[in-house]
Amino acid sequence: MNRKVCIYSLLSAALLLGAGGASAQRRGPGGPPPFGEPMELMGFEGGHAGQVVKGSPFSASVSSETTQTLQDGTVVHRTSQGNVFRDSLGRSRREMTVSGFGPLAASGGTRTMVSIADPVAGSHYMLDTTNKVATKMVLHQHTADSSANAQSFEQRIQARQQKEIAAGLLKTESLGTQVINGVSAEGTRITHTIPVGQIGNDKAISIVSERWYSPDLQIVVKSTRIDPQFGTTTYTVTNIQRSEPAATLFTVPSDFTVQTGGHGGPGGRGPGAIGALPPAPEQD
């Protein structure tokens, strides 16, 4: 795999996981965060995988910043900048520009990727803006079986969380309601404790996450995650505009080549599944 293909695959994975709502709560205690977790800005963080929100259009700027200090004092800094859009029909567009990530870190360069989810047409697109290639996937439709499976999965997560709460390993606190960047948001602090010896640690490890969720927009507008293993990540939504975005944002430009990828959505091989990565463009 050449360098450009590698960058494309890494960013595609981040976008797909974001679109599926990757969550820190869905990893094993003490394990590394899922691949897309630092890229939560792409997923309208706080929503459910496959959720379509209609009648609440908006556009906004988003940013994510991660800082990690290694044992020898080396500081690793990664940033992501982007924009998110959603129209009244529930169509969404996510744009992400990454720096200090993988092969980009060595070159000092950046890379931008775009994801469009169109539940009206039943399609999801990954846009490679450099090579003008759009990979199309068919959004997986909800069925009784897929809904039941999703509900069962959530129930298992909740059951595990209840066990951790009972054991004193998980604590949830309400932070009340605040106006964050012009939007009313409900705050929650979650403290997850990894007990001594669980991952070979001689002291308990505390991971603290704070999230500010807007019930109106159904997105998280600000979050902070402090993890001694992986550093501090902050996520912020700014410049929120409640007007209807331009319809052209949710269509593939006419000068792009469209290729078929697979099936997306909950229960399918698409957004939220690593196996759904679109084919990387073959180039030098």
C-alpha positions as CSV (number, residue, x, y, z in Angstrom):
1,M,0.0,0.0,0.0
2,N,1.5,3.3,-1.0
3,R,1.5,6.4,1.1
4,K,-1.4,8.2,-0.5
5,V,-3.5,5.0,-0.4
6,C,-2.7,4.6,3.3
7,I,-3.8,8.2,4.1
8,Y,-7.0,7.7,2.2
9,S,-7.8,4.4,4.0
10,L,-7.1,5.9,7.5
11,L,-9.2,9.0,6.9
12,S,-12.0,6.9,5.4
13,A,-12.1,4.7,8.5
14,A,-12.3,7.7,10.7
15,L,-15.2,9.2,8.7
16,L,-17.1,5.9,8.6
17,L,-16.7,5.3,12.3
18,G,-17.9,8.8,12.9
19,A,-20.9,8.4,10.7
20,G,-21.7,5.3,12.8
21,G,-21.4,7.0,16.1
22,A,-18.3,5.3,17.5
23,S,-18.4,5.5,21.3
24,A,-15.8,5.1,24.1
25,Q,-18.4,3.2,26.0
26,R,-18.3,0.4,23.4
27,R,-14.7,-0.7,24.1
28,G,-13.4,-3.0,26.7
29,P,-12.3,-1.5,30.0
30,G,-8.8,-0.3,29.7
31,G,-8.6,-1.1,26.0
32,P,-7.5,1.5,23.4
33,P,-10.1,3.7,22.0
34,P,-11.8,2.5,18.8
35,F,-10.1,3.8,15.7
36,G,-12.5,6.6,15.1
37,E,-12.9,7.9,18.6
38,P,-10.5,11.0,18.2
39,M,-12.5,11.9,15.1
40,E,-15.9,12.1,16.8
41,L,-16.4,15.5,15.1
42,M,-17.4,13.6,11.9
43,G,-20.3,11.7,13.6
44,F,-22.6,14.4,15.0
45,E,-21.4,12.9,18.3
46,G,-24.2,12.1,20.7
47,G,-26.6,10.7,18.2
48,H,-27.5,7.0,17.6
49,A,-26.0,5.1,14.7
50,G,-28.3,5.3,11.7
51,Q,-30.5,8.0,13.3
52,V,-32.1,10.4,10.9
53,V,-33.0,13.8,12.4
54,K,-35.5,15.7,10.3
55,G,-36.8,19.3,10.6
56,S,-33.8,20.6,12.4
57,P,-31.3,22.0,9.8
58,F,-28.0,23.6,10.7
59,S,-24.4,24.1,9.7
60,A,-21.4,24.5,12.0
61,S,-17.7,24.4,12.3
62,V,-16.1,21.6,14.3
63,S,-12.7,21.0,15.7
64,S,-10.9,18.3,17.6
65,E,-7.5,18.5,19.4
66,T,-5.6,15.7,21.1
67,T,-2.5,16.3,23.2
68,Q,-0.5,13.4,24.6
69,T,2.7,13.6,26.7
70,L,4.9,10.5,26.4
71,Q,7.1,9.1,29.3
72,D,10.2,10.8,27.9
73,G,8.5,14.2,27.8
74,T,7.7,14.1,24.0
75,V,4.4,15.8,23.3
76,V,2.2,14.4,20.5
77,H,-0.3,16.9,19.1
78,R,-3.0,16.1,16.6
79,T,-5.7,18.4,15.2
80,S,-8.8,18.0,13.0
81,Q,-10.9,20.8,11.6
82,G,-14.1,20.5,9.7
83,N,-17.6,21.5,8.9
84,V,-20.9,19.7,9.4
85,F,-24.3,20.3,7.7
86,R,-27.7,18.8,8.0
87,D,-30.9,19.8,6.1
88,S,-34.6,19.5,7.0
89,L,-34.8,16.1,5.3
90,G,-32.1,14.6,7.5
91,R,-29.4,14.6,4.9
92,S,-26.0,15.3,6.3
93,R,-22.5,16.3,5.1
94,R,-19.3,16.0,7.1
95,E,-16.0,17.6,6.0
96,M,-12.7,16.8,7.8
97,T,-9.2,18.2,7.4
98,V,-6.6,16.3,9.4
99,S,-3.0,17.3,10.2
100,G,-0.4,15.5,12.4
101,F,-2.0,12.1,11.7
102,G,-0.2,9.0,10.4
103,P,1.9,9.7,7.2
104,L,0.7,13.3,7.2
105,A,2.7,14.0,10.4
106,A,6.0,13.3,8.7
107,S,5.3,15.4,5.6
108,G,3.6,18.3,7.5
109,G,0.7,18.1,5.1
110,T,-3.1,17.9,5.5
111,R,-5.8,15.9,3.9
112,T,-9.5,16.6,3.5
113,M,-12.2,14.0,3.1
114,V,-16.0,14.5,2.8
115,S,-18.8,12.2,3.7
116,I,-22.5,12.6,2.5
117,A,-25.3,10.6,4.0
118,D,-28.6,10.8,2.0
119,P,-31.4,8.8,3.7
120,V,-33.9,10.2,1.1
121,A,-32.1,8.5,-1.7
122,G,-30.8,5.6,0.5
123,S,-27.2,6.4,-0.3
124,H,-24.0,7.2,1.4
125,Y,-21.0,8.7,-0.3
126,M,-17.3,9.1,0.5
127,L,-15.7,11.8,-1.5
128,D,-11.9,11.8,-2.3
129,T,-11.6,15.5,-3.2
130,T,-8.0,15.1,-4.3
131,N,-8.7,12.4,-7.0
132,K,-12.4,13.5,-7.5
133,V,-13.7,10.0,-6.8
134,A,-17.0,9.3,-5.0
135,T,-17.5,5.9,-3.5
136,K,-21.2,5.1,-3.2
137,M,-22.7,2.8,-0.7
138,V,-26.4,1.8,-0.2
139,L,-27.7,2.7,3.2
140,H,-28.9,-0.4,5.0
141,Q,-32.7,-0.2,5.7
142,H,-34.0,-0.9,9.2
143,T,-35.9,-4.2,9.5
144,A,-37.5,-5.8,12.5
145,D,-34.4,-8.1,12.9
146,S,-31.9,-5.2,12.7
147,S,-33.9,-3.1,15.1
148,A,-34.1,-6.0,17.5
149,N,-30.4,-6.7,17.2
150,A,-29.6,-3.0,17.8
151,Q,-31.8,-3.0,20.9
152,S,-30.2,-6.2,22.2
153,F,-26.8,-4.7,21.8
154,E,-27.7,-1.5,23.6
155,Q,-29.2,-3.6,26.4
156,R,-26.0,-5.6,26.8
157,I,-24.0,-2.3,27.0
158,Q,-26.4,-0.9,29.6
159,A,-26.2,-4.2,31.6
160,R,-22.4,-4.0,31.6
161,Q,-22.5,-0.3,32.7
162,Q,-24.9,-1.2,35.5
163,K,-22.4,-3.8,36.8
164,E,-19.5,-1.2,36.6
165,I,-21.7,1.3,38.5
166,A,-22.5,-1.2,41.2
167,A,-18.8,-2.0,41.4
168,G,-17.9,1.6,41.8
169,L,-16.0,1.6,38.5
170,L,-18.3,4.0,36.6
171,K,-19.8,7.2,37.9
172,T,-22.1,9.6,36.1
173,E,-22.8,13.1,37.2
174,S,-25.1,15.8,35.9
175,L,-23.5,19.2,35.2
176,G,-26.8,20.9,34.7
177,T,-27.7,23.1,31.7
178,Q,-25.6,25.7,30.1
179,V,-25.6,27.8,26.9
180,I,-22.6,26.6,24.8
181,N,-21.8,28.7,21.7
182,G,-25.4,29.9,21.6
183,V,-27.0,26.5,22.1
184,S,-28.7,25.2,25.3
185,A,-26.9,22.0,26.3
186,E,-27.1,19.4,29.0
187,G,-23.8,18.5,30.7
188,T,-22.7,15.1,31.9
189,R,-19.5,14.0,33.5
190,I,-18.5,10.3,33.3
191,T,-15.7,8.9,35.3
192,H,-14.5,5.4,34.4
193,T,-12.0,3.7,36.8
194,I,-9.7,0.9,35.7
195,P,-8.9,-1.0,38.9
196,V,-5.4,-2.0,39.9
197,G,-4.1,-5.0,38.0
198,Q,-6.7,-5.1,35.3
199,I,-4.3,-4.1,32.5
200,G,-1.1,-4.6,34.5
201,N,-1.4,-1.2,36.2
202,D,-0.1,-0.8,39.8
203,K,-2.5,2.1,40.5
204,A,-6.1,2.7,39.6
205,I,-6.6,4.7,36.4
206,S,-9.4,7.3,36.1
207,I,-10.7,8.4,32.7
208,V,-12.9,11.5,32.8
209,S,-15.2,12.6,30.0
210,E,-17.5,15.6,30.0
211,R,-20.1,16.0,27.3
212,W,-22.5,18.9,26.6
213,Y,-25.5,17.6,24.5
214,S,-28.1,19.7,22.8
215,P,-31.5,18.0,22.8
216,D,-32.7,20.5,20.3
217,L,-30.1,19.8,17.6
218,Q,-29.5,16.2,18.9
219,I,-25.7,16.7,18.8
220,V,-22.9,17.1,21.3
221,V,-21.6,20.7,21.1
222,K,-18.6,20.3,23.3
223,S,-16.7,17.5,25.0
224,T,-13.5,16.8,26.8
225,R,-11.9,13.5,27.5
226,I,-8.9,13.1,29.8
227,D,-7.3,9.7,29.6
228,P,-3.8,9.1,31.2
229,Q,-3.1,6.5,28.5
230,F,-4.0,8.4,25.4
231,G,-3.9,12.1,26.4
232,T,-6.5,14.8,26.4
233,T,-9.0,15.3,23.6
234,T,-11.3,18.3,23.2
235,Y,-14.1,18.6,20.7
236,T,-16.0,21.8,20.0
237,V,-18.8,22.9,17.7
238,T,-18.8,26.6,16.8
239,N,-20.4,29.0,14.4
240,I,-23.8,27.2,14.6
241,Q,-26.2,28.5,11.9
242,R,-29.9,27.3,12.1
243,S,-30.7,28.1,8.5
244,E,-31.2,25.6,5.7
245,P,-27.9,24.6,4.0
246,A,-27.5,24.7,0.2
247,A,-29.0,21.6,-1.5
248,T,-25.8,21.2,-3.6
249,L,-23.9,20.3,-0.4
250,F,-25.7,16.9,-0.4
251,T,-25.0,15.9,-4.0
252,V,-21.9,14.5,-5.7
253,P,-20.2,17.1,-7.9
254,S,-20.7,16.5,-11.6
255,D,-16.9,16.2,-12.3
256,F,-16.5,13.3,-9.8
257,T,-16.3,9.7,-10.9
258,V,-18.7,7.5,-8.9
259,Q,-17.8,4.0,-8.0
260,T,-19.8,1.4,-6.0
261,G,-18.6,0.5,-2.5
262,G,-21.1,-1.7,-0.6
263,H,-23.9,-1.4,2.0
264,G,-23.9,1.0,4.9
265,G,-25.9,1.8,8.0
266,P,-26.7,-0.2,11.1
267,G,-26.5,-3.9,10.5
268,G,-24.7,-3.5,7.2
269,R,-21.2,-3.1,6.0
270,G,-21.0,0.6,5.9
271,P,-20.7,3.6,8.2
272,G,-19.6,2.4,11.5
273,A,-17.9,-0.8,10.2
274,I,-14.2,-1.1,9.5
275,G,-15.0,-3.8,6.9
276,A,-16.9,-1.2,4.9
277,L,-13.9,0.8,3.8
278,P,-14.3,2.0,0.3
279,P,-11.7,0.9,-2.2
280,A,-8.7,3.2,-2.1
281,P,-7.6,4.8,-5.3
282,E,-4.6,3.2,-6.9
283,Q,-2.0,5.8,-7.6
284,D,1.6,6.8,-6.8
